[in-house]
């Protein structure tokens, strides 16, 4: 017997991924999460991806290379 309520629509299936932090990025994420209790790690990461996606390609590359060198 199904005890869950019927849903009119199913949520879209999304890709699940993970990433590794170093001490710097873990600290930065913790500081960002402390800014607002409504933030979650996944929302912050999606926001970061959106921000670099909106950058011109040369700026995006510079930010990515800077992160790679940490």
DRENTORKOL-3810 file (N, C-alpha, C; in nm, 4 decimals):
REM DRENTORKOL-3810
@n.u->0.0839; n.v->-0.1182; n.w->0.0000; ca.u->0.0000; ca.v->0.0000; ca.w->0.0000; c.u->0.0884; c.v->0.1245; c.w->0.0000
@n.u->0.0608; n.v->0.2165; n.w->-0.0899; ca.u->0.1368; ca.v->0.3409; ca.w->-0.1013; c.u->0.0850; c.v->0.4409; c.w->0.0016
@n.u->0.1714; n.v->0.4851; n.w->0.0912; ca.u->0.1300; ca.v->0.5802; ca.w->0.1951; c.u->0.1621; c.v->0.7239; c.w->0.1576
@n.u->0.2242; n.v->0.7443; n.w->0.0420; ca.u->0.2595; ca.v->0.8791; ca.w->-0.0009; c.u->0.1467; c.v->0.9391; c.w->-0.0834
@n.u->0.1231; n.v->1.0693; n.w->-0.0697; ca.u->0.0166; ca.v->1.1314; ca.w->-0.1498; c.u->0.0537; c.v->1.1311; c.w->-0.2985
@n.u->-0.0465; n.v->1.1259; n.w->-0.3817; ca.u->-0.0232; ca.v->1.1304; ca.w->-0.5257; c.u->0.0216; c.v->1.2709; c.w->-0.5646
@n.u->0.1164; n.v->1.2764; n.w->-0.6551; ca.u->0.1633; ca.v->1.4056; ca.w->-0.7051; c.u->0.1071; c.v->1.4276; c.w->-0.8447
@n.u->0.0712; n.v->1.5515; n.w->-0.8730; ca.u->0.0198; ca.v->1.5825; ca.w->-1.0056; c.u->0.1307; c.v->1.5786; c.w->-1.1091
@n.u->0.2481; n.v->1.6286; n.w->-1.0713; ca.u->0.3628; ca.v->1.6253; ca.w->-1.1616; c.u->0.4835; c.v->1.5757; c.w->-1.0846
@n.u->0.5705; n.v->1.5101; n.w->-1.1552; ca.u->0.6934; ca.v->1.4635; ca.w->-1.0920; c.u->0.8013; c.v->1.5683; c.w->-1.1110
@n.u->0.8887; n.v->1.5780; n.w->-1.0138; ca.u->1.0011; ca.v->1.6711; ca.w->-1.0238; c.u->1.0941; c.v->1.6236; c.w->-1.1345
@n.u->1.1521; n.v->1.7175; n.w->-1.2089; ca.u->1.2448; ca.v->1.6756; ca.w->-1.3137; c.u->1.3680; c.v->1.6100; c.w->-1.2530
@n.u->1.4213; n.v->1.5139; n.w->-1.3231; ca.u->1.5424; ca.v->1.4477; ca.w->-1.2764; c.u->1.6610; c.v->1.5373; c.w->-1.3086
@n.u->1.7429; n.v->1.5588; n.w->-1.2105; ca.u->1.8592; ca.v->1.6442; ca.w->-1.2253; c.u->1.9851; c.v->1.5621; c.w->-1.2029
@n.u->2.0919; n.v->1.6073; n.w->-1.2634; ca.u->2.2200; ca.v->1.5408; ca.w->-1.2429; c.u->2.2716; c.v->1.5725; c.w->-1.1035
@n.u->2.3232; n.v->1.4726; n.w->-1.0374; ca.u->2.3824; ca.v->1.4910; ca.w->-0.9054; c.u->2.5329; c.v->1.4810; c.w->-0.9206
@n.u->2.6048; n.v->1.5764; n.w->-0.8630; ca.u->2.7503; ca.v->1.5739; ca.w->-0.8707; c.u->2.8076; c.v->1.6139; c.w->-0.7361
@n.u->2.9356; n.v->1.5947; n.w->-0.7223; ca.u->3.0047; ca.v->1.6358; ca.w->-0.6010; c.u->3.1334; c.v->1.7057; c.w->-0.6416
@n.u->3.1914; n.v->1.7764; n.w->-0.5476; ca.u->3.3180; ca.v->1.8429; ca.w->-0.5758; c.u->3.4045; c.v->1.8404; c.w->-0.4511
@n.u->3.5328; n.v->1.8608; n.w->-0.4725; ca.u->3.6275; ca.v->1.8614; ca.w->-0.3611; c.u->3.6622; c.v->2.0044; c.w->-0.3238
@n.u->3.6782; n.v->2.0274; n.w->-0.1956; ca.u->3.7226; ca.v->2.1560; ca.w->-0.1423; c.u->3.8679; c.v->2.1448; c.w->-0.0994
@n.u->3.9319; n.v->2.2591; n.w->-0.0936; ca.u->4.0529; ca.v->2.2681; ca.w->-0.0140; c.u->4.0145; c.v->2.3502; c.w->0.1092
@n.u->4.1086; n.v->2.3744; n.w->0.1968; ca.u->4.0766; ca.v->2.4466; ca.w->0.3207; c.u->4.0243; c.v->2.5871; c.w->0.2918
@n.u->4.0781; n.v->2.6511; n.w->0.1897; ca.u->4.0361; ca.v->2.7878; ca.w->0.1567; c.u->3.8919; c.v->2.7892; c.w->0.1086
@n.u->3.8588; n.v->2.7029; n.w->0.0126; ca.u->3.7230; ca.v->2.7057; ca.w->-0.0412; c.u->3.6204; c.v->2.6595; c.w->0.0621
@n.u->3.6572; n.v->2.5669; n.w->0.1490; ca.u->3.5657; ca.v->2.5232; ca.w->0.2554; c.u->3.5362; c.v->2.6386; c.w->0.3502
@n.u->3.6381; n.v->2.7153; n.w->0.3834; ca.u->3.6195; ca.v->2.8319; ca.w->0.4705; c.u->3.5350; c.v->2.9386; c.w->0.4018
@n.u->3.5627; n.v->2.9619; n.w->0.2728; ca.u->3.4848; ca.v->3.0610; ca.w->0.1983; c.u->3.3381; c.v->3.0213; c.w->0.1910
@n.u->3.3115; n.v->2.8935; n.w->0.1647; ca.u->3.1731; ca.v->2.8467; ca.w->0.1588; c.u->3.1052; c.v->2.8634; c.w->0.2943
@n.u->3.1744; n.v->2.8295; n.w->0.4011; ca.u->3.1168; ca.v->2.8445; ca.w->0.5355; c.u->3.0829; c.v->2.9905; c.w->0.5645
@n.u->3.1690; n.v->3.0828; n.w->0.5243; ca.u->3.1415; ca.v->3.2255; ca.w->0.5454; c.u->3.0189; c.v->3.2701; c.w->0.4669
@n.u->3.0078; n.v->3.2235; n.w->0.3434; ca.u->2.8922; ca.v->3.2591; ca.w->0.2609; c.u->2.7640; c.v->3.2028; c.w->0.3216
@n.u->2.7693; n.v->3.0784; n.w->0.3676; ca.u->2.6513; ca.v->3.0166; ca.w->0.4285; c.u->2.6099; c.v->3.0888; c.w->0.5558
@n.u->2.7051; n.v->3.1445; n.w->0.6274; ca.u->2.6736; ca.v->3.2197; ca.w->0.7499; c.u->2.6077; c.v->3.3541; c.w->0.7205
@n.u->2.6207; n.v->3.4029; n.w->0.5972; ca.u->2.5593; ca.v->3.5306; ca.w->0.5607; c.u->2.4074; c.v->3.5261; c.w->0.5660
@n.u->2.3509; n.v->3.4102; n.w->0.5351; ca.u->2.2064; ca.v->3.4005; ca.w->0.5255; c.u->2.1647; c.v->3.2569; c.w->0.5579
@n.u->2.0775; n.v->3.2376; n.w->0.6556; ca.u->2.0373; ca.v->3.1006; ca.w->0.6921; c.u->1.9569; c.v->3.0298; c.w->0.5831
@n.u->1.9094; n.v->3.1027; n.w->0.4845; ca.u->1.8339; ca.v->3.0404; ca.w->0.3759; c.u->1.9240; c.v->2.9821; c.w->0.2676
@n.u->2.0527; n.v->3.0143; n.w->0.2720; ca.u->2.1458; ca.v->2.9582; ca.w->0.1740; c.u->2.1732; c.v->2.8115; c.w->0.2055
@n.u->2.1968; n.v->2.7357; n.w->0.1005; ca.u->2.2425; ca.v->2.5980; ca.w->0.1168; c.u->2.3661; c.v->2.5816; c.w->0.0290
@n.u->2.4497; n.v->2.4835; n.w->0.0586; ca.u->2.5691; ca.v->2.4655; ca.w->-0.0248; c.u->2.5366; c.v->2.4488; c.w->-0.1729
@n.u->2.4315; n.v->2.3744; n.w->-0.2046; ca.u->2.3998; ca.v->2.3531; ca.w->-0.3457; c.u->2.3559; c.v->2.4825; c.w->-0.4144
@n.u->2.2823; n.v->2.5673; n.w->-0.3442; ca.u->2.2395; ca.v->2.6947; ca.w->-0.4028; c.u->2.3593; c.v->2.7869; c.w->-0.4234
@n.u->2.4503; n.v->2.7886; n.w->-0.3268; ca.u->2.5695; ca.v->2.8730; ca.w->-0.3401; c.u->2.6535; c.v->2.8275; c.w->-0.4596
@n.u->2.6712; n.v->2.6970; n.w->-0.4751; ca.u->2.7498; ca.v->2.6456; ca.w->-0.5872; c.u->2.6805; c.v->2.6759; c.w->-0.7195
@n.u->2.5483; n.v->2.6575; n.w->-0.7253; ca.u->2.4762; ca.v->2.6920; ca.w->-0.8491; c.u->2.4885; c.v->2.8406; c.w->-0.8795
@n.u->2.4857; n.v->2.9243; n.w->-0.7744; ca.u->2.5039; ca.v->3.0681; ca.w->-0.7935; c.u->2.6423; c.v->3.1014; c.w->-0.8463
@n.u->2.7430; n.v->3.0319; n.w->-0.7937; ca.u->2.8799; ca.v->3.0542; ca.w->-0.8403; c.u->2.8940; c.v->3.0146; c.w->-0.9866
@n.u->2.8348; n.v->2.9017; n.w->-1.0236; ca.u->2.8397; ca.v->2.8595; ca.w->-1.1638; c.u->2.7679; c.v->2.9592; c.w->-1.2540
@n.u->2.6537; n.v->3.0078; n.w->-1.2097; ca.u->2.5804; ca.v->3.1073; ca.w->-1.2875; c.u->2.6626; c.v->3.2349; c.w->-1.3040
@n.u->2.7292; n.v->3.2762; n.w->-1.1970; ca.u->2.8105; ca.v->3.3977; ca.w->-1.2033; c.u->2.9254; c.v->3.3837; c.w->-1.3020
@n.u->2.9974; n.v->3.2732; n.w->-1.2991; ca.u->3.1086; ca.v->3.2601; ca.w->-1.3931; c.u->3.0592; c.v->3.2316; c.w->-1.5344
@n.u->2.9416; n.v->3.1713; n.w->-1.5468; ca.u->2.8838; ca.v->3.1485; ca.w->-1.6791; c.u->2.8513; c.v->3.2812; c.w->-1.7473
@n.u->2.8077; n.v->3.3796; n.w->-1.6684; ca.u->2.7699; ca.v->3.5108; ca.w->-1.7230; c.u->2.8911; c.v->3.5983; c.w->-1.7572
@n.u->3.0082; n.v->3.5603; n.w->-1.7095; ca.u->3.1295; ca.v->3.6382; ca.w->-1.7362; c.u->3.1739; c.v->3.6218; c.w->-1.8812
@n.u->3.2438; n.v->3.7227; n.w->-1.9325; ca.u->3.3102; ca.v->3.7017; ca.w->-2.0616; c.u->3.4105; c.v->3.5865; c.w->-2.0478
@n.u->3.4340; n.v->3.5161; n.w->-2.1566; ca.u->3.5169; ca.v->3.3956; ca.w->-2.1508; c.u->3.6564; c.v->3.4207; c.w->-2.0952
@n.u->3.7165; n.v->3.5362; n.w->-2.1245; ca.u->3.8512; ca.v->3.5617; ca.w->-2.0729; c.u->3.8504; c.v->3.5795; c.w->-1.9211
@n.u->3.7483; n.v->3.6483; n.w->-1.8676; ca.u->3.7371; ca.v->3.6623; ca.w->-1.7220; c.u->3.7072; c.v->3.5276; c.w->-1.6568
@n.u->3.6193; n.v->3.4513; n.w->-1.7195; ca.u->3.5846; ca.v->3.3182; ca.w->-1.6680; c.u->3.7090; c.v->3.2315; c.w->-1.6589
@n.u->3.7891; n.v->3.2332; n.w->-1.7645; ca.u->3.9107; ca.v->3.1537; ca.w->-1.7652; c.u->4.0049; c.v->3.1965; c.w->-1.6537
@n.u->4.0191; n.v->3.3274; n.w->-1.6332; ca.u->4.1082; ca.v->3.3782; ca.w->-1.5286; c.u->4.0632; c.v->3.3317; c.w->-1.3902
@n.u->3.9331; n.v->3.3352; n.w->-1.3649; ca.u->3.8804; ca.v->3.2916; ca.w->-1.2346; c.u->3.9029; c.v->3.1417; c.w->-1.2162
@n.u->3.8785; n.v->3.0639; n.w->-1.3189; ca.u->3.8966; ca.v->2.9189; ca.w->-1.3099; c.u->4.0427; c.v->2.8835; c.w->-1.2882
@n.u->4.1307; n.v->2.9518; n.w->-1.3592; ca.u->4.2733; ca.v->2.9261; ca.w->-1.3411; c.u->4.3210; c.v->2.9676; c.w->-1.2016
@n.u->4.2669; n.v->3.0786; n.w->-1.1507; ca.u->4.2993; ca.v->3.1218; ca.w->-1.0148; c.u->4.2562; c.v->3.0153; c.w->-0.9134
@n.u->4.1368; n.v->2.9607; n.w->-0.9320; ca.u->4.0886; ca.v->2.8553; ca.w->-0.8413; c.u->4.1749; c.v->2.7293; c.w->-0.8536
@n.u->4.2207; n.v->2.6995; n.w->-0.9735; ca.u->4.3038; ca.v->2.5800; ca.w->-0.9938; c.u->4.4394; c.v->2.5929; c.w->-0.9263
@n.u->4.4861; n.v->2.7146; n.w->-0.9113; ca.u->4.6182; ca.v->2.7392; ca.w->-0.8519; c.u->4.6154; c.v->2.7466; c.w->-0.7001
@n.u->4.5009; n.v->2.7359; n.w->-0.6390; ca.u->4.4912; ca.v->2.7441; ca.w->-0.4923; c.u->4.5223; c.v->2.6123; c.w->-0.4293
END
